[in-house]
Amino acid sequence: MRTKAIHLHSPTPSRGFTLTELLVVILIIAVLAALSITGVQRMRSSADKVTSARSLNQLQIANTAYASDHNGNYVPIIENDDKGTLRGRWYQNQEYLKFLIGDMLDASGIQVKAVPPSLLDPKVYRARGPFYQSMAASFGMTDNGVGGQGTVPNAAPSHNINRIPNPSQSMVFATSTDFRVTYNSRFNYKDGDTKTSDGAMAYRHNKKALVVYFDGHIGELSKGDIKQIDDSRGGKNSAFWKPTAQ
């Protein structure tokens, strides 16, 4: 009886990655990571814009409700006391806040007397943290055409709903670095600004400023768009900057 020979072969040792293959894998991972980060940044940027636009819409809805309860007068940009000392800005006006946030209570059950973080510009809120003064770096109100700010006792400069002939062309609130937006500071914004001064319009959403008009619609404007408005409509005296303009 013949016995079948069995031949045992040593397993071929597995070949590891070459340096070139390793570098290719690392490069692919790096590219995928970069694409992922870019995608997340784009999604966040888009979400920030939507949130800011929604907040601007809420600001004007509350402003219109305030006007209906105050003989057509929108919320004053500032108010002074009997001695002419600043009493508060528009976002500190308690009657306006009632229309904006309602009867909102904090965790301890105390009535909230400031604009909540959910109504701030997310880009500013992340940079400045949770305190209500961030509103002054998030959104500003137009101050052109109301007059009387200074230190005049009881000054309550505001626009009246019956004296705005072009509400669809007249800005009321915009992304800004101050509680107000001024014509002279319309081009002063620098990318990344979160300071609360100088009345600058803020082009922080893909290099565009978000604005809400007196009729409630939202607009996106670049510095080039603002220059075009100035050149074609009369600059500071246009309906965009001066709501009382014809």
Rosetta silent file (secondary structure, phi, psi, omega in degrees, C-alpha in Angstrom):
SEQUENCE: MRTKAIHLHSPTPSRGFTLTELLVVILIIAVLAALSITGVQRMRSSADKVTSARSLNQLQIANTAYASDHNGNYVPIIENDDKGTLRGRWYQNQEYLKFLIGDMLDASGIQVKAVPPSLLDPKVYRARGPFYQSMAASFGMTDNGVGGQGTVPNAAPSHNINRIPNPSQSMVFATSTDFRVTYNSRFNYKDGDTKTSDGAMAYRHNKKALVVYFDGHIGELSKGDIKQIDDSRGGKNSAFWKPTAQ
SCORE:     score description
SCORE:     0.000 S_00000001
   1 L     0.000  124.669 -177.611    0.000    0.000    0.000 S_00000001
   2 L   -86.706  135.641  178.649    1.490    3.228   -1.083 S_00000001
   3 L   -95.561  128.745 -179.057    1.402    6.110    1.307 S_00000001
   4 L   -74.565  127.000 -179.209    0.574    9.528   -0.200 S_00000001
   5 L   -73.997  135.920  178.156    3.239   12.026    0.611 S_00000001
   6 L  -108.398  123.704 -179.008    2.075   15.158    2.327 S_00000001
   7 L  -103.830  123.195  178.889    4.082   18.254    1.622 S_00000001
   8 L   -95.852  128.721  179.205    3.963   21.006    4.208 S_00000001
   9 L  -110.846  135.010  175.682    4.541   24.525    2.954 S_00000001
  10 L   -69.500  134.084  179.681    5.539   27.372    5.177 S_00000001
  11 L   -60.583  140.522  178.595    2.980   30.213    5.002 S_00000001
  12 L   -69.001  124.149 -179.344    4.087   33.129    2.920 S_00000001
  13 L   -59.928  135.974 -179.051    4.834   35.987    5.313 S_00000001
  14 L   -67.735  142.063 -178.240    2.299   38.844    4.933 S_00000001
  15 L   -91.088  126.481  179.335    3.646   41.937    3.274 S_00000001
  16 L   -77.116  176.211  177.570    3.207   45.184    5.276 S_00000001
  17 L   -67.351  140.130  171.521    2.398   48.617    3.902 S_00000001
  18 L   -80.029  164.838  179.700    5.135   50.303    1.975 S_00000001
  19 H   -59.930  -38.756  179.617    6.013   53.861    2.902 S_00000001
  20 H   -63.345  -45.166  179.693    4.321   55.092   -0.282 S_00000001
  21 H   -63.287  -38.734  179.535    1.074   53.250    0.527 S_00000001
  22 H   -63.553  -42.406  179.080    1.153   54.600    4.071 S_00000001
  23 H   -65.110  -37.819  178.436    1.566   58.157    2.806 S_00000001
  24 H   -63.587  -44.114  179.079   -1.337   57.691    0.368 S_00000001
  25 H   -61.594  -44.899  179.393   -3.604   56.483    3.200 S_00000001
  26 H   -61.547  -41.789  179.631   -2.593   59.429    5.393 S_00000001
  27 H   -62.778  -42.911  179.306   -3.232   61.827    2.495 S_00000001
  28 H   -62.529  -44.228  178.787   -6.708   60.358    1.891 S_00000001
  29 H   -61.792  -41.368 -179.970   -7.580   60.665    5.587 S_00000001
  30 H   -63.973  -41.809  179.169   -6.347   64.267    5.625 S_00000001
  31 H   -64.636  -44.821  179.167   -8.437   65.151    2.555 S_00000001
  32 H   -62.695  -39.343  178.783  -11.548   63.518    4.016 S_00000001
  33 H   -64.977  -42.055  179.816  -11.000   65.353    7.318 S_00000001
  34 H   -63.911  -42.764  179.039  -10.599   68.686    5.508 S_00000001
  35 H   -64.417  -38.113  179.253  -13.765   68.091    3.489 S_00000001
  36 H   -65.237  -45.484  179.451  -15.628   67.153    6.663 S_00000001
  37 H   -62.695  -43.498  178.641  -14.464   70.287    8.495 S_00000001
  38 H   -60.854  -42.597  179.205  -15.378   72.468    5.503 S_00000001
  39 H   -63.193  -41.798  178.893  -18.819   70.871    5.343 S_00000001
  40 H   -64.484  -41.862 -179.814  -19.413   71.441    9.056 S_00000001
  41 H   -63.708  -40.111  179.089  -18.288   75.064    8.749 S_00000001
  42 H   -66.299  -41.128  178.474  -20.645   75.631    5.831 S_00000001
  43 H   -63.819  -42.487  179.577  -23.529   74.058    7.700 S_00000001
  44 H   -65.323  -42.753  179.353  -22.813   76.181   10.774 S_00000001
  45 H   -60.688  -43.319  178.528  -22.520   79.330    8.671 S_00000001
  46 H   -64.862  -41.774  179.226  -25.849   78.599    6.999 S_00000001
  47 H   -65.343  -39.156  178.438  -27.496   77.855   10.354 S_00000001
  48 H   -61.444  -41.959 -179.861  -26.089   81.086   11.819 S_00000001
  49 H   -64.891  -42.958  179.295  -27.572   83.097    8.972 S_00000001
  50 H   -62.696  -43.420 -179.556  -30.983   81.469    9.370 S_00000001
  51 H   -63.818  -43.647 -179.871  -30.941   82.088   13.131 S_00000001
  52 H   -65.356  -41.029  178.270  -29.945   85.737   12.709 S_00000001
  53 H   -63.204  -40.871  178.656  -32.606   86.309   10.048 S_00000001
  54 H   -64.325  -40.101  179.076  -35.217   84.748   12.313 S_00000001
  55 H   -64.674  -43.415  177.695  -34.111   86.970   15.197 S_00000001
  56 H   -60.360  -40.986  177.895  -34.326   90.101   13.039 S_00000001
  57 H   -61.137  -41.791  179.482  -37.829   89.065   12.002 S_00000001
  58 H   -66.678  -37.403  178.124  -38.794   88.661   15.666 S_00000001
  59 H   -59.455  -42.998 -177.796  -37.341   92.070   16.519 S_00000001
  60 H   -77.225  -31.489  174.818  -39.549   93.760   13.937 S_00000001
  61 H   -61.427  -45.499  178.454  -42.650   91.743   14.834 S_00000001
  62 H   -65.397  -36.644  179.396  -42.239   92.931   18.427 S_00000001
  63 H   -64.318  -41.190  178.915  -41.546   96.462   17.175 S_00000001
  64 H   -66.979  -39.936  177.423  -44.784   96.498   15.177 S_00000001
  65 H   -64.358  -39.496  177.686  -46.722   95.184   18.181 S_00000001
  66 H   -61.164  -45.099 -178.607  -45.124   97.905   20.316 S_00000001
  67 H   -62.410  -39.425 -179.316  -46.168  100.557   17.783 S_00000001
  68 H   -65.450  -20.857 -179.376  -49.768   99.339   17.746 S_00000001
  69 L  -100.792   -0.007 -177.004  -49.829   99.852   21.510 S_00000001
  70 L  -134.625   49.494  175.399  -48.109  103.268   21.432 S_00000001
  71 L    54.891   34.477  177.557  -50.064  105.382   18.965 S_00000001
  72 L    84.827    0.012 -179.324  -48.065  104.137   16.007 S_00000001
  73 E   -87.996  123.482  175.949  -44.693  104.980   17.560 S_00000001
  74 L   -70.420  166.724 -178.811  -42.046  102.282   17.214 S_00000001
  75 L   -57.388  133.027  178.870  -39.745  101.527   20.141 S_00000001
  76 L   -68.552  145.371 -178.628  -37.424  104.502   20.773 S_00000001
  77 L   -66.208  -36.020  172.554  -33.775  103.869   20.066 S_00000001
  78 E  -143.281  162.600  172.931  -32.900  105.401   23.474 S_00000001
  79 E  -136.021  141.847  177.306  -34.738  106.921   26.415 S_00000001
  80 E  -113.470  157.727  176.516  -33.527  109.481   28.942 S_00000001
  81 L   -85.544 -172.365 -176.370  -34.792  110.244   32.428 S_00000001
  82 L   -63.501  -20.854 -179.184  -36.056  113.629   33.666 S_00000001
  83 L   -96.644    0.368  179.432  -32.485  114.861   34.104 S_00000001
  84 L    88.888    7.142  178.450  -31.403  113.863   30.638 S_00000001
  85 L   -83.873  139.696 -179.256  -29.412  110.837   31.784 S_00000001
  86 E   -57.298  123.833  179.130  -29.579  107.757   29.595 S_00000001
  87 E   -97.220  -31.880  179.693  -32.212  105.404   30.981 S_00000001
  88 E   175.174  161.774  176.404  -31.954  102.643   28.431 S_00000001
  89 E  -100.471  172.595 -172.038  -31.564  101.543   24.832 S_00000001
  90 H   -55.832  -38.156 -176.875  -34.206   99.952   22.652 S_00000001
  91 H   -80.610   -1.447  175.309  -33.336   96.370   23.646 S_00000001
  92 H  -105.757   -0.669 -179.232  -33.610   97.318   27.342 S_00000001
  93 L   -71.266  115.203 -173.343  -37.094   98.801   26.993 S_00000001
  94 H   -65.743  -32.803  177.732  -39.256   96.633   29.254 S_00000001
  95 H   -69.072  -38.220  176.638  -42.463   97.304   27.333 S_00000001
  96 H   -66.059  -41.673 -179.507  -40.751   96.286   24.110 S_00000001
  97 H   -61.882  -30.196  177.695  -39.334   93.162   25.763 S_00000001
  98 H   -61.329  -38.897  178.611  -42.834   92.072   26.719 S_00000001
  99 H   -76.721  -29.437 -176.218  -43.680   91.858   23.024 S_00000001
 100 H   -80.405  -45.507 -175.166  -40.311   90.298   22.148 S_00000001
 101 H  -120.908   -6.051  178.839  -39.983   87.575   24.787 S_00000001
 102 L    69.369 -154.024  179.731  -43.292   87.638   26.642 S_00000001
 103 L   -89.575   70.854 -177.885  -43.451   86.580   30.276 S_00000001
 104 L   -87.928  131.574  179.602  -40.211   84.631   30.242 S_00000001
 105 E  -110.370  148.538  175.883  -38.889   83.400   33.590 S_00000001
 106 L   -84.180 -173.227 -174.996  -35.362   82.315   34.435 S_00000001
 107 L   -62.074  -27.484 -179.417  -34.458   79.076   36.224 S_00000001
 108 L   -92.187    3.141  177.696  -35.302   80.576   39.617 S_00000001
 109 L    87.968   10.232  179.511  -38.685   81.825   38.434 S_00000001
 110 L   -90.117  140.423 -179.730  -37.715   85.498   38.163 S_00000001
 111 E   -59.969  127.442  178.248  -39.005   87.545   35.221 S_00000001
 112 L   -71.800  133.635 -178.768  -36.344   87.878   32.544 S_00000001
 113 L  -121.799   27.480  179.411  -35.525   91.513   31.827 S_00000001
 114 L  -148.789  160.959  179.095  -33.043   91.075   29.011 S_00000001
 115 L   -67.558  126.213 -179.336  -32.875   89.623   25.517 S_00000001
 116 L   -71.975  156.325 -179.311  -32.176   85.861   25.764 S_00000001
 117 H   -55.009  -29.922 -177.631  -29.178   84.302   23.973 S_00000001
 118 H   -63.721  -16.883  179.812  -31.498   82.566   21.502 S_00000001
 119 H  -101.918    5.409  178.685  -32.246   85.963   19.945 S_00000001
 120 L   -90.368  165.050  172.918  -28.624   87.006   19.527 S_00000001
 121 L   -71.326  120.008 -175.928  -26.456   86.580   16.449 S_00000001
 122 H   -54.911  -35.917 -179.423  -24.835   83.148   17.052 S_00000001
 123 H   -63.776  -37.880  178.631  -21.477   84.321   15.726 S_00000001
 124 H   -74.643  -42.735 -177.084  -21.379   87.120   18.287 S_00000001
 125 H   -60.117  -42.382  179.187  -22.775   85.012   21.110 S_00000001
 126 H   -64.002  -33.091 -177.634  -20.077   82.360   20.676 S_00000001
 127 H   -80.947  -32.824 -171.322  -17.399   85.048   20.748 S_00000001
 128 H  -106.762  -21.122  178.826  -18.736   87.145   23.628 S_00000001
 129 L    91.833  173.254 -171.543  -20.558   84.739   25.915 S_00000001
 130 L   -82.634   76.279  169.156  -23.957   84.766   27.606 S_00000001
 131 L  -140.494  146.283 -166.838  -24.632   88.299   28.727 S_00000001
 132 H   -63.083  -22.583  179.274  -27.355   90.579   27.407 S_00000001
 133 H   -61.445  -14.140  177.785  -25.015   93.347   26.270 S_00000001
 134 H   -60.407  -22.685  176.727  -24.218   91.048   23.361 S_00000001
 135 H   -58.005  -36.225 -179.989  -27.384   92.399   21.732 S_00000001
 136 H   -66.245  -20.624  177.242  -25.480   95.636   21.174 S_00000001
 137 H  -101.836   -3.029 -179.568  -22.935   93.655   19.148 S_00000001
 138 H   -97.316  -55.630 -174.199  -25.559   91.554   17.360 S_00000001
 139 E  -137.563  140.483  177.515  -28.179   93.934   15.983 S_00000001
 140 E  -122.527  157.849  179.985  -28.512   97.679   15.701 S_00000001
 141 E  -106.308  142.948  177.647  -31.442   99.977   15.000 S_00000001
 142 E   -63.303  137.302  179.158  -31.385  102.755   12.431 S_00000001
 143 L  -117.235    6.724 -178.484  -31.001  106.145   14.061 S_00000001
 144 L   -80.679  127.061  175.691  -31.243  108.343   10.979 S_00000001
 145 L    95.271   -1.992  179.398  -34.205  110.690   10.927 S_00000001
 146 L   -97.290  -33.352  176.071  -35.310  110.373   14.562 S_00000001
 147 L    65.238  176.080  170.948  -33.185  113.145   16.074 S_00000001
 148 L    65.136   29.975 -178.992  -33.082  114.251   19.697 S_00000001
 149 L   -77.717  -72.279  175.304  -30.733  111.628   21.132 S_00000001
 150 L    19.395 -135.717  178.523  -28.195  113.656   23.134 S_00000001
 151 L  -123.148   31.548  179.427  -29.080  114.263   26.772 S_00000001
 152 L   -67.438  127.739  178.509  -32.484  115.863   26.266 S_00000001
 153 L   -55.840  135.116  177.438  -34.741  115.073   29.267 S_00000001
 154 L    63.539   12.280 -179.466  -37.389  112.465   28.438 S_00000001
 155 L   -60.261  128.842  177.738  -36.057  112.181   24.880 S_00000001
 156 L  -138.019   66.406 -177.176  -37.607  109.145   23.224 S_00000001
 157 L   -61.813  125.961  178.569  -36.641  109.394   19.550 S_00000001
 158 L  -155.508  162.031  176.407  -38.628  106.941   17.492 S_00000001
 159 L   -91.456  153.463  178.533  -40.252  106.529   14.103 S_00000001
 160 E  -112.027  137.747 -175.419  -43.994  106.579   13.620 S_00000001
 161 H   -58.485  -26.618 -178.625  -45.760  104.015   11.474 S_00000001
 162 H   -86.751   -5.172 -178.429  -47.734  106.783    9.737 S_00000001
 163 H  -117.211   27.138  176.654  -44.624  108.738    8.754 S_00000001
 164 L  -120.642   94.143 -173.988  -42.781  105.983    6.887 S_00000001
 165 L   -70.591  -23.082 -176.542  -43.833  106.272    3.228 S_00000001
 166 L  -129.594   67.324 -176.137  -41.660  103.381    1.952 S_00000001
 167 L   -60.673  -26.942 -179.706  -41.626  100.616    4.611 S_00000001
 168 L   -78.796  -10.124  179.743  -40.446   97.988    2.106 S_00000001
 169 L  -112.750   -5.979 -172.706  -37.339  100.086    1.323 S_00000001
 170 L  -105.322  119.627  179.098  -36.547  101.377    4.813 S_00000001
 171 E   -72.292  141.846  174.491  -34.216   99.461    7.113 S_00000001
 172 E  -118.221  -44.842  175.631  -35.115   99.250   10.791 S_00000001
 173 E  -128.773  152.078  177.125  -32.697   96.642   12.254 S_00000001
 174 E  -152.707  159.061  171.569  -29.477   95.135   10.897 S_00000001
 175 E   -60.792  135.698 -172.052  -26.543   92.984   11.960 S_00000001
 176 E  -154.335 -179.506  172.878  -24.165   95.415   13.603 S_00000001
 177 L  -115.441   17.726 -175.961  -21.417   96.067   16.144 S_00000001
 178 L  -155.087  168.026  178.536  -23.512   98.578   18.080 S_00000001
 179 L   -73.739  -10.481  179.184  -27.046   99.152   19.340 S_00000001
 180 E  -130.788  160.372  176.146  -27.504  101.566   16.434 S_00000001
 181 E  -122.037  122.547 -177.301  -26.584  101.585   12.768 S_00000001
 182 L  -115.115  151.087 -179.745  -25.340  104.858   11.330 S_00000001
 183 H   -62.637  -42.430 -176.277  -24.764  105.980    7.766 S_00000001
 184 H   -66.659  -20.283 -179.372  -21.273  107.312    8.496 S_00000001
 185 H  -108.029   18.288 -173.744  -20.158  103.922    9.859 S_00000001
 186 L   -65.098  -23.826 -179.019  -21.739  101.772    7.166 S_00000001
 187 L  -113.001   13.332 -174.359  -18.356  100.613    5.811 S_00000001
 188 L   -81.655  -11.508 -174.612  -16.365  100.490    9.077 S_00000001
 189 L   -67.590  137.038  173.300  -16.856   96.796    9.796 S_00000001
 190 L  -117.063  142.004 -177.639  -13.811   94.534    9.740 S_00000001
 191 L   -51.078  128.543  177.422  -14.158   90.750    9.551 S_00000001
 192 L    94.093   -5.994  179.583  -14.446   89.268   13.024 S_00000001
 193 L   -59.343  130.947  172.510  -15.471   92.468   14.814 S_00000001
 194 L  -131.676   13.238 -179.794  -17.539   91.813   17.949 S_00000001
 195 L   -69.909  163.431 -179.702  -16.995   95.152   19.669 S_00000001
 196 L  -115.653   73.364 -179.694  -19.952   97.261   20.764 S_00000001
 197 L  -162.170  167.989  168.639  -19.182  100.668   19.340 S_00000001
 198 L    71.640    1.892  173.391  -19.169  103.038   16.348 S_00000001
 199 L    66.287   26.777 -176.076  -22.581  102.190   14.838 S_00000001
 200 L   -81.035  139.074  169.772  -21.130   99.935   12.148 S_00000001
 201 E   -75.053  135.053 -174.260  -23.248   97.654    9.989 S_00000001
 202 L  -103.862  118.887  178.678  -21.762   94.143   10.278 S_00000001
 203 L   -95.318   63.598 -170.474  -21.159   92.100    7.109 S_00000001
 204 L   -99.253   -5.854 -179.735  -20.512   88.930    9.088 S_00000001
 205 E  -108.458   94.933 -176.198  -22.639   86.386    7.199 S_00000001
 206 L    54.398   42.316  178.579  -20.675   85.412    4.099 S_00000001
 207 L    64.230   27.590  176.013  -19.546   89.045    3.838 S_00000001
 208 E  -130.307  146.746  173.702  -23.149   90.258    3.868 S_00000001
 209 E   -92.626  144.152  174.363  -25.192   92.159    6.395 S_00000001
 210 E  -100.058  134.300 -179.862  -28.685   90.955    7.229 S_00000001
 211 E  -132.206  152.475  171.840  -31.349   93.623    7.522 S_00000001
 212 E  -120.464  135.899 -178.526  -35.057   93.695    8.277 S_00000001
 213 E   -93.543  167.716 -177.228  -37.246   96.383    6.761 S_00000001
 214 L   -62.178  -23.421  177.978  -40.229   98.106    8.351 S_00000001
 215 L   -85.439   -2.321  174.193  -42.588   95.871    6.379 S_00000001
 216 L    99.516   -9.283 -178.363  -40.905   92.809    7.952 S_00000001
 217 L   -82.503  154.437 -176.061  -39.031   91.274    5.022 S_00000001
 218 E  -101.804  142.156  176.830  -35.365   90.281    5.347 S_00000001
 219 E  -128.383  155.567  174.644  -32.553   91.359    3.037 S_00000001
 220 E  -119.551  123.309 -173.971  -28.904   90.372    2.558 S_00000001
 221 E  -132.195  129.952  173.619  -26.586   93.193    1.534 S_00000001
 222 L   -88.582  173.820  176.276  -22.876   93.322    0.763 S_00000001
 223 H   -62.158  -34.317  177.464  -20.826   96.512    0.954 S_00000001
 224 H   -65.080  -38.231  177.825  -21.197   96.696   -2.814 S_00000001
 225 H   -64.029  -41.215  179.724  -24.982   96.532   -2.485 S_00000001
 226 H   -64.430  -41.546  178.446  -24.920   99.366    0.062 S_00000001
 227 H   -62.086  -38.859  179.052  -22.761  101.472   -2.240 S_00000001
 228 H   -65.390  -40.326  177.009  -25.236  100.865   -5.055 S_00000001
 229 H   -61.072  -44.047  179.950  -28.129  101.955   -2.810 S_00000001
 230 H   -62.192  -45.092 -175.645  -26.190  105.099   -1.911 S_00000001
 231 H   -70.461  -33.632 -173.619  -25.342  105.912   -5.521 S_00000001
 232 H   -97.996  -17.329 -173.894  -28.793  105.255   -6.954 S_00000001
 233 H  -119.517   -1.827  175.470  -31.125  106.412   -4.199 S_00000001
 234 L   108.102   19.958  173.857  -29.547  109.467   -2.647 S_00000001
 235 H    58.132 -130.935 -175.002  -27.159  108.247    0.041 S_00000001
 236 H   -59.491  -28.410 -177.883  -27.965  109.319    3.601 S_00000001
 237 H   -94.453   11.407  177.081  -31.271  110.840    2.555 S_00000001
 238 L   -76.628  163.095  179.030  -32.515  107.712    0.786 S_00000001
 239 L   -63.131  -27.417 -178.954  -35.504  105.785    2.153 S_00000001
 240 L   -62.928  -47.389 -177.123  -33.144  102.960    3.111 S_00000001
 241 L   -89.199  -27.473 -176.386  -31.231  105.100    5.610 S_00000001
 242 L  -125.210   95.118 -174.923  -33.914  107.655    6.427 S_00000001
 243 L   -55.626  -24.721 -178.732  -37.359  106.043    6.850 S_00000001
 244 L   -83.675   -2.475 -178.900  -39.116  109.387    6.705 S_00000001
 245 L   -69.362  144.340  178.704  -37.724  110.118    3.222 S_00000001
 246 L   -78.209    0.000    0.000  -40.235  110.333    0.388 S_00000001
